[in-house]
Amino acid sequence: MISRKALLLATSLNLSIASAIPAIAEDKEANDFRAIEDIVVTATKRSTKLQNTALSISAKTGTQLENMGAQNFSDYYRTVPGLTVVDSGPQRKKYTIRGIQSDVIAGGATVGVYLDDIPGTGGIDPQLFDVDRVEVLRGPQGTLFGASAMAGIVRIITNKADPMELEVKVKGRFSSTSHGGENYGINAMVNLPLIEDKLALRVTSYYREDSGFIDHKFAGATIPGQPEIPLAPGLSLPAVDEAVIDPIDIENANSREVFGLRASLRLLATDNFTVTANFFHEKSEVHGAQNDQPLTAGEYVNSQSVLLPFELVTDIYNLSLEYDFEWANLYSTTTYLKGHVQASAEAIDIWANVIPGLTNVFSPLGTELLNESMTETFTQEVRLVSSTDGPFHVIAGLYYNWGNASLNQTVWRQQDSGLKTFGAKVSNSPRQTERAAFGELSYDVSEDIVASVGIRTAKTTVDVGPVLYTFTSPLFFLPPEGTETSKLPTAEENTLTWKFNLSYQVTDDVLLYGLASEGFRAGGSNQTIPGVVIPLTYVSDTLWNYEIGAKTSWYDERLIVNLVGYYVDWQNMQVTDFINGFGFQGNAGSAHIKGLELEMAAQPINGLIFNLSASLSDAKLAEDQPVNPNPIFITGNEGKKDDRLPGVPKVTLSASMHYDFALTDDLDGIFRVDWYYTGNSFTRFNDASPEMSELKSYSLVNARFSVKSEMDWQVDLFVDNLFNKRADLNIFNFNGGTIVHTPNQPRTIGLELTKQF
């Protein structure tokens, strides 16, 4: 249910927009009126205006993002209808569009994240500084973007190097967070023409230091020793000495530092040929988890027995070529990505559930699971986009992606005071390749009606590789030290996805369209689990998305109303299950998702803009999830028909008021208020599951006041989370054990200074 406050706020904004319509009508004859900006997007691989693009797409310009104070995507996503994020803290976010997700923690991504034309960048969170725009495409985009686009696409498009003009921009930021401390940040951009009209270098850099707001307090503990326990001839649980675990007392333990660098060298070789070399680097260090246990330790207090740091380093190299044949444009983009991740988790509930009685062998307290991955990916895409007047319009391309990873999971256990010793390690090196050909053909049936069909054929190969186990003791359920399992089978799939679109430009101000699109997520292989027989492979899940949309402009483009209705039929869902504390992927069940998405903008007078976005989603299982006949798989937690999909709120709302006005002849003021409402959701399918937790509904308000000078400087005073409301962004409850919450950031008050040269 939507809270009464949420309904009142949404209703009052609608009444404000409705009451403004007569004022719009009276003023429309004025010569100085300004229409609401119609953003140019490239979501269809062509440049089109947002209101003339027959897709469910939202976009914000770099200026709009700056006006709302968006530093990264977390500050923006709530304004997009249908887009939600399961948030477990910095760098630990899972994007969801239209409720297409089956697990709030694990499972493959259903939303593709692109930095310019560079795919597979969902692990990074680049600052939205020196950005041209952000585009969010809702619904499957498989024909143009491939397997990572089952639910939709997020595209961050940066500003291009300009060989015409020297530019310098610097922004500094200081803020203070309740329950925390001071936060600092600085962004800088330099655009340097090297050869006039030919060659330019653009470099953007950012550094951010957040104090954190979670206090980590663990009282320490002494774990008694135990003698050797015989189990069978030649097998026993080893003797374990007494272990003393040191206390932890750290204020603002979830502090973090982020450094990023983007560099772009752009050559206009001829009037028809452009070469761009891009480099991106980001290093993010989170010193402790954004977790607390409000029911046991208190709000903003983490009582886990180990710190849970996280570190991500990403380097991306990209070369883009563009050639204009006059009748078509040829694009080539080549990308190499290298990433390194280290993330820790408390292993208390994993080892406590492997085998009862192992408490003193792998002590729940002080036991840390360290996940380390090193990844490399290479991507090549070539596409040809026709540029003739019609009636036929063609997009055709080839795509190749290769990825290799080295994954290590290591369990460390406490022995003696503060000493960690090696407990167990699991390693493997998965590899994945995708080869695809795609195309889209559009036909102008008339001046106002366009029909199009898209197709993508792809072959995906996933090879998990051999899994190596290493243990310090011969436990009966684990293979001997250094054991390499037999090689897991390679998963191969050939897929064919379609898209059909019919649009009708009724007038210059009204566009109607209908769309059917298919999406898929590649299958793969599972690591073997000691002592348990599980499916070695799982296949791709597929869905069909059907939608009808209307994009309308009124009163000389001073009122915009866009509405989309959709239905999703999702088959063979990929789900995550756990046996003896180990996770694996499988296929189970189907889901149906129905929803509405609304976007409105009104400008009753110059400088005053109201925005409203809303999403209604009914995402449920269409059938009971199958119960495996093998007794070891039966947990009693399988989803039932009509269970809501996890992490998917039924209602999300966003509203804003932006007022731009003159303070003096040389100074302008901007006052802005943003309000967000997120309905409740659940972390698992089955109400009877001990891992089920409710994420309760919440509302947040941000406000800011800015002063802009004609001398190209700006000062912003802002308050994020104005009323200091707490919201649980995620709750992790493993096997009914420790319940860990991820709270949002408390009220933060700050100041920004920007200077452009």
N, C-alpha and C positions, 0 to 999 in steps of 0.2 A: 504493500500500500504506500502511496505517496503521502508524506506528512502534510499536515494542514498548512504549515509555513511554506512548504514547497509549492503547494497549489496556489496559495495566496500570491506568492511572488511571481509565479509564471502567469497567473491570471492578470495581475496588475500590469505586467509588461505587455501582454496582449492588448489590454485596454489602452495602454499608452500609445501603442502603435496604431490601434484603431482610431483613437481620438485625434491622432496626428494627421489622418488622411484628409479631412477637410482643409487643414492648413496647407497640405501639399497641393491640393487642388487650387486653392486661392493663389498660391505662389508660383504655380507652374508657368505662368506667362512672364515671370520676371526673367531678365536677361542674364542675371549673374548666378543662377542656380547651378549647383554641381550635382551631377548624377553619382550614384554609388559606383565605385570603381569595379569594372568588369575585368577580371584577371585573365591574362593569357597563359594557358597551360600547354604542356606537351605530353599529356598522359596517353594520347593515342599515337605517339611518335610523330605527330604533326603539331604545329602551333595553331591552337584554336582558342576562342574566347570561352570562358567558363560557362556562361549562360547559353552558349551554342554548342556545347559538347554533350552528346547523347549518352552520358554515363553518370552514375552516381559518384560524384567527385566533390570534395571540398578542398579549398585552397586558401592560403593566407600569404600575403606578400611579406617581404622582409620588414618593411615599414610597419605593417600591421602587427607583426610579431614583436617588434621593438616597443610599439605603443602599449601592448598588453604586458610587457616585461618578461616575455618568454625567453629564458636562457637556454633551455633544451626542450626536448619533446614532451617531457613530463609536465611542463608548464602550459602546454598547448592542447594536448589530446582531448581534454574534457570538452572542448568547444566543437568537436567533430561528432555528429550523430552516428551512433552505431559503433564507435571505436571505444574500447575499454582496455585497461591495462591491469593485469595481475602484478602487483608491485611488491617485491620482497626486498626493496631497498635499492640503493644506487647500483647500476650495472646488472641488476637482477630483475629484469622486467620481462613480461610476456605479453605481447600485443595480441588483441583479439578484435576482429571485426565481425559484426552481425552474430555474435555468440558462437562462432565456429571454433570451439575448443572443447576438449574432453577431459582435461586435467589442468589444475591450476599450478602444479609444480613441474611435472615432467612432460614428456611428449614432444614431438617435433613441432617446429614453428608452422603456423598457418598463414602468417603475414610476412610478406617480403619487405625488407627495408633496403632502400637504395640511397646512396650518396652520389648525386648526379646520375651517371649511367653505371655506377659500380654496384653490383649485387652483393648480397651476403654480408651486409654491414650491420646486422641487427644487434651484435654484441657491443657496439660502440654507442656513445651518446654524445655526438658532436654538439658544441655550442651553436646556437642559432644566431651567430654574429657574422656579418658579411654574407648573408644568405639572400638570394633573390626571392625565393618562395618555398613553401612546403605544399605538396599535393598528397591527398589521401584518396585512393581509389577503393571504393567498397564493392565487394563481390569478386568472384574469381576472375583473375586476369591471366589465366594460363596460356592463352594463345599468343600473347605478346611477351609475357614475363616468366612463364615456366612453372616448375613444380613448387617453388617457394611462394606462389601467389594464390593459394587455395581459397583464402578468405579475402584477400585484397593486398594493396601495395601502399607503402609509405615512401614518398620520394622527397629528399632534401636536395634542392637545386641551389648551388652556390653561385655567387657573382663571377663573371668571366673576367679574365685579365683584359685590360683595355689599353691598346697601344696609342690612344689619342690623348690621354690626360693623366697627369700625376695626381694620385690621391693618397691621403693619409687619414686614418681614423683611429682614435683611441677612446676606450671606455673603461672607467674604473668603477668598482662596486664595493660598498661596505654595508654590512647588515649585522643585526644582533637577533638571536633566536631565544625565545623563552625556553627554560629548562636546559639551555645550552650556553653558547658563547658567541664570539664574534666570527664573522665570515668575511672573506676577502676574495676579490676577483679582478682581473685585468684582461682586457681584450685589445688587440692591436691589428691593424691592417695597413699594408702599403701596396699600392699599385704603381709600378715603375715602368714607364715606356722605355724600352731599350733601343728600338729602331722605330722612328716615328711612322705610324700607320702600318707597321709590319709586325713588330715583336714587342711583347710585354710580359713582365713577371708580376704576379700577384701573390703576396704572402700574408697569411692570416694566422695569428697565434693567440692562444688563450691559456690562462692559468687560473685555477679556482681552488680555494681552500675553505672547506666548511668545518665548523667546530664540532658538529655532532650534538646530540641531545639525549643520548642513552647512557646512563651510568651503569657500568658493569660491576656488580657486587656479588662475589662468591666467598662464602665464609671459610672455605677450605674443608678438608676431610681426611680421615685416616681410614684406609681400607685394610681390614684384617688379612693376614696371610692364610694360606690353606695348604695342607699336605697334598702329596700326589694321590690322585683318585684312580684306582684301576677300573677299567671299563670292560676290557676283554683281553684275552691272551695277546700280549705284545702291544696293547693300546692302553693309554691312560691319559687323564688330564694332568698336566705337569703341576708340580708344586709352585706356589707363588708366594713371594715375600710380601710382608706388610708394605703398603705404599702410603706415603704422606703427600697429599695434594695441597699445594700452596694456595692461600687465599688470593682473590683478585679484587682490587678496589680502584677503579679507574673512572674518572668523570669524563663525560662526553666521549665515550669509547668508540662511537661510530663516526668519528671524524674521517674526512677524506680529502685527498688532493687529486686534481686532474690537470694534466698539461696536454695541450694539443697544438698541432702545427699543420697547416695546409699550404701547399705551394703549387702554383699553376703557371706554366710557361706556355704562352700561346703565340703561334706564328701564323700570320695571314700570308701564306707563301705566294698565292696569286689571288685574283678576284674570286676564283672558284674553289681554291684548295686551302683548308685550314688544318693545322697540326697543333694539338694540345697535349702537353705532358703534365701529369698531375702526381703529387705526392701527398700522402696523409699519414700523420703519426699521432697516436694518442696513448698516453699512459695514465691509468687511473688506479689509485691506491685507496682502498677502504680499510680502515684500521680495525674495525669491529662491526658486527652485524647490527642492522637497524631492527633489533628484536627486543621485546620486553615480555614480561609475564605479569600482567596487571592483576590477575586473580591470586597470585601467590607472593610475588616479590614487590609488586606495586607498579604504578604507571611510570614508564620511562626508566625502568630498572631491569637489567638483564642478569639473571642469576645462574646462567649456564656455567659449567665448570671449565670451559676453555674459551679463549678469544677466537673469533671467527673472521680473520682478515680475508681480504679479497684483492687480487691484483690482476689487471688486464693491460697488456701491451699489444698494440696493433700497428702494423705498417702496411700501407697500401701504395702500390705503384701502378699507374695507369697511363696508357697512351691512346688518345682518341684522334681519329682522322675523319675529315668530312670533305666530300667533293661534290660540287654542284654541276650536274650535267645539263641544267636548264629544264629538262623534262623530268628529272628525278634527282634525288640526293642520295649519295652513297655514304653510309656511316660504318666505321669500324672502331670498336673499343676493345682494348686488350688490358687485362687486369691481373696483377699478382698480389695476393694478400697473405700476410704472415702474422699469426697471432699467438700469444702465450698467455695462458690463464692459470692462476693459482687461487683456489677457493677452499676454505675449510668448513667443516660441519662437525657438530658434536655427534659422536657415534653412540651415545647412551642408549637410544631406543633401537638402533640397529642390532648391536650385540646382545642387548637384553632379550631380544626376540629370536635370535638365531637358535639358541638352545637354552632352555631354562636351566639355571644352575651355573652358568658361565660367568656370573658376576665377578668372581675373583680372578678369572683368567684374563678376560678382557674387561677390566673394570668399567662400568658405565660412567663413573665419575672420572674426569680427566682423560677420557678416550677421544681422540681427535681423528676425523677422517679428512685427509688432504687429497683433493682432486686437482690434478695438474694436466693440462692439455697443451700441446703445441700443434698448431694447424697451419697448413699451406693450401691455398687454392689458386688455381689459374682459370681464367675465364676469357673466352674469345667470342665476340658477337659481331656479325656483319649483317647489315640490313639495307635494303633499297626501298626508298619511299618516293612514290611518284608525286610530281608537282604540277601536272597538267590540269586544265580546267575541267576535265571530265569528258563524258559522263562516268568513266571508270576511274577508280582510284585504287592503287595497289601498294601494299606493304609486303615484302618478302624478306626472309632472313634465315641465317644459320647460326646455331649456338653450340658452344662446347664448354663444358665445365669439368675440371678435375680437382679433386680434393683429397688430401692426405692428412692424417692426424696421428699423434702419439698420445695415448691416454694412459694415465697412471692414477690408481687409487691406493693410498697408503694409510694404514691404521697405525697410529702411535698410541702407546699406553704409558701411563705414569708408573714409574718405579722410583722409590725413595723420594726425597723432597725435591720437587721441581725437575726431576730428570725424566726425559721421555725416551723410551726405547722402541725400536722397531717391532711391530706386531705382525702385520700382514700386508701384502701388496698384490694388486691385480693389474696387469698391463696388457694392452693390445694396441694395434695400429690399423684402424679402419681406413678404407679407401672408397671413394665414390666417384663415378663419372656419369655425365649426362651429355648425350648428343641429341640435338633437336633441329628440326626445320619448322618454320612457322610462316604463316601468311594471312593476309586479310584483304578481301576484295569488297569494295564498296561501289554501288551503282546509283547514280542520280536518276531515280525513276521519273522525277519531275524537278522543277526548281525548288520544291518544298519537301519532297519525300526522298529519303535516302535509305536503301537497304544494303546491309553488309553481312558477310559471313567470314568467320575466322577459323583457322585450323592450326593445330600444332601436333606434330608427331615426334615422339621422343623415345629414346632408349636409355634407361637408367640402370646402372650396375653398382651394387653395394657389396663390398667385401670387408667383413669385420676383421678377418685375419685370425691367426692363432692367439689364444689367450694364455698368458703366463702367470702362474700363481707362485708366490714365495711366502713361506710362513716360518716362524721361529720354533714351532713345536708341532709334533705329529698328532694333531687332533683328529678324532675318528671321522669327522664329517668333511675334512679337507684333504685335498691331494697332497702328496709329499712335497717337500720344499723343492722349488725349481721346476715343478711339473708344467709341461706345455700341453694343453689340451689338443685333441685332434682338430684340424682346421675346420672351421664352420663353413657351411655351404654359402656360396655366393648367391646373392639375391639379384635377379635380373628381371626387368619388366619393360614391356613395350606399351606405350600409352598413346592414345589419340584423344585430344580434347577439342571441343567446338565452342563457337560463340556465334549467336545470331542476333542481329540488331535491326530494328526498323524505327526510323525517326520521321517526324512530321513537324516542320516549321510552320505552325498555323499562321502566325504573324511575326513581325520582327521581335515581338515581346513575348511570344508563347511558343515553347518547344515541348512536344509530346514524344515519348519514346517507349518502346517495349524491348526487353532484352532477355535472352536466355543464354547462360554461359556455364561451362563445365569447369570444374577444378579438381585437382588431385594432389595427394601428398605421397611421395615415394615411400615404398616399403623398405625393409632392411633385414638385418640379422640380429639376434640377441647373443650377448655373452652367456656362456654356460654358467649355471649356478651350482655350487658344490652340493652334492647329494640330492639334487632335485632335477627331474626331467621337465623341461619347458619347451615351448615351440622354438625351434631354431631360427625360423624366419617369420616375418609378417609381411603382408602384402599392402599395396597402396589402398588408401581410402579415397572415395570419389564423392562428388556432390554436383547437383544441378541447382543453379540459382536462377529464379524467374523474377523479373521485376518490371513494374510499370512506373514511369516517372513523368513529372511535369515541371518545367522550369519557366517561371513567369516573371515579367517585369511590369510595373505599373507606374503611372504618373511620371512619365519621362524618366524612368529608371531610378526613381527615388523610393520605390518600394519593391522589394524582391521577395517572392514566395516560391520555394522549391519543395516539392513533396514526392516521396518515393514509397511505394509499397512493394514488398518482396516476400518470396517463399523459397525456402531452401530444403532440398531433399538430400540428406547426407547418409550414405551407405557405407557399411563395412568399416565403421569408425575405428581408428587406432586408439587404444587405451593403454594405460600403464597399470600394472598390477604388481603386488609384492608377495614374495614367498620367503619366509624366514629372514625378513629384513632386506632382501635383495629385490630390485626392481627389474621388470622386463616389459617389452612391448608385445601387444597382441591385437587382434581384430575382434570386435564384439559389437553387435547391435547396430541400430540406425537411429537417426534423429530427424525431426522436422522442426524448422524454425520459420516463424511468421513474424513480420514486423513492419513498422512505419518509421520513416525518417523525415524530419521537417527542418528546413532552414529558412529563416526570415531575416530581412534587414530593412530598416526604414530610416530615411533621412528627412524629417519633417521640415527642418530648416538647415541652412548651410552650417556645417560643423557639428551638428548633433546627430549621432547615429545610434540606433538601437539594434541589437542583434539577439536572435533567439534560435536555439537549436534544440531539438527534442528527438528522442528515440524510444519507441515502444517495441519490445522484443518478447516473443513467446517461444523459448527454446527448450524443447523437451525430447526425451527419448520416445521413439515411436513404438518400441517393443521392449520386453524384458531382455536384459543382456543374457546371453547364453551362459549356463553353468557347466563348466568342464566336468565330464564324468569321472576324471581322475580325482580321488578324494583330497589329494594334497592341494588342489587348486580351489576347492570349495571354501570360501571365506564367509559366506552369508552377507557379503557387502555388495553383491552385484546390483547394478542399477535396475530399476523397475520401470515399466511403461509409465509415461507422464512425469517421471522424475525430471526436474530442471537440470540443464547442463551446468556444470560447476563454473563459478566465477562470472556468471552472466546475469547482470541486473535486468529486471523487466523494464525499468524506466531510467533514463538519464536525461537531464535537462541542463541547459547552459543559457545564461542571459547576460548581456552587457549593455552598459550605457557609456558612450564615448562623446565627450564634448570638447571641441576645439574652438578657442575664442581668443580675441586680441586682448592683451593686457595693456600694451602701449603701442606706439608706432613701430617699435623695434622688437617687441617681445610678444610671443603667443603663449597661451596657457592651454593645457590639456588636463581634463579631469576624467577619470575612468573608473568604473566599478564593474567587476566580474563576479557572477554568482554561479555556482555549480551544485547540482544535486545528482547523487548516485543512489539508486535504489538498492535494496538488499540482494544478496546472492549467497550461494552455499559453496563449500569447498569440495564436496563429494556428491555422488549421485544419491546414495541410499540414506534415508533418514536413520536407519538402524545402524549404520556404520559408526564405529567408535572414533573414526577419523573425521566425521562430519562436524563442521563448524559453520555458524552463520556469520557472514560479513554484513553487519547492519547498515542500513541506509544512513547517509550523511549529507550535509550541506556545508559548503565552504564559500567564503567571500574574500576577494582581493580588492584593494583600492590603491590608486596612485594619482599623484598630481605632478605635472611636468611643466617646466618653463623652457621655451625654445627661443633662441636668439637668431636674428638675421646674420650674426657673426659666426654662425655654424657651431654653436655650443648649446648644450642642453643639460638641465638638472632635473632629476626625477626623485621624488620622495614616494616610497611605496610601503604598503603593509600587506603582506601575504598572510592568509588565514586571520583576517581581521578580528574575529570573535574568539580566536584561540580554541577552535573545536577539535576534538580528537576523533579520528576516524581510523578504523582497522582496515588497512589496505590488503592484508592477507593474514591468514591464520594457518599455521602448520601444526598438525596433530598427527604424529607418526605412530600408527598402531595403537592409538589410544593412550600414548605415553605423555611426554612433556608437551604442553600446549604453548606454542610460541606465537606471539602477535607481531605484526609489522605496522607500527603506527605512522601516521602522516607527520610531517614537520609542524611543530607548534608555531605560534605567531612569530613572524619575522618582520622586523622593521628595518628599513635600509635606505640608502642614498646612492644614486648613480650619477656620474659625471661623464659626459660625452663631448668630445671635441673633434671636429672634422676640418681638415686643411685642404 
